[in-house]
Amino acid sequence: MEAQKPTQPAKANAKNNSGSNVAGIKNAFLVILACFVVAVCLFIFWFGHESHFEEGHPIDLWGTIYKGGFIVPILQTLFLTVIVLSVERWIAISSAKGKGSIQKFVAGVKKCLAANDIQGAKTLCKNQKGSVAAVVAAALVSYEEMDKNTILTKEQKIANLQKTVEEATALEMPALQQNLPIVATLTTLGTLVGLLGTVMGMIKSFQALAASGAPDSTELSTGISEALINTAFGIATGAFAVISYNFYTNKIDNLTYAIDEIGYSIVQTFTATH
């Protein structure tokens, strides 16, 4: 029991910091619902507007998109969702980085640790803000507690300090990765829904060709339009989702690396000076 008590304030500090360091949308379902409403409104009131048709035939791109059928608003919902969540992740990860350069912040904290200036390192965390600063601040609190502790052995102090860094990091990571699994799902879902629309469009085309007598050119063109429009939206959704997911995954990896680097430095400094 003695060995656990010194870590409690640090854990509480990490929890308090983690709640406000990463901005973001907590309920992605509302985003999908809003995107669906926007997509349906666009499909009905813009793409399907009579000004884009002449005698039932599309005269521009918007009318051609409308001929893509009911799969179009579904694909538009997926595409809009990817865009909104990508912007949301940009804002969230920017807030997680804090106000200044991560590289300069890490270098500044290392310099303070080398000079045994814990208060200076805390000031840097206060000015930087963000997830990395929150983890470092929690580690510094634990550092001071272990420095003043006269009961635990050096090995126990180092273990507690490492545990604090790990716990603080674990509290921050879910907020950084939030909504990215949805973007990852849309990389495949967008392509599959687009393929479904393509197949349905081709079915209509073949039905027009199979009709008795001369093929119905209107039905044939409608089927081809549906197939191509859905293919285009599906590929665009999948491609944009892949780019977005990989981009933000790389950003998170960079933040994680910075957290690991500064956490290792704190532990090594404590080991070397005690």
Secondary structure, 3 states (H helix, E strand, C coil): CCCCHHHHHHHHHHHHHHCCCCCCCCCHHHHHHHHHHHHHHHHHHHHCCHHHEECCEECCHHHHHHCCCCHHHHHHHHHHHHHHHHHHHHHHHHHHHCCCCHHHHHHHHHHHHHCCCHHHHHHHHHHHCHHHHHHHHHHHHHHHHHHHCCCCCHHHHHHHHHHHHHHHHHHHHHHHHCCHHHHHHHHHHHHHHHHHHHHHHHHHHHHHHHCCCCCCHHHHHHHHHHHHHHHHHHHHHHHHHHHHHHHHHHHHHHHHHHHHHHHHHHHHHHHHHC
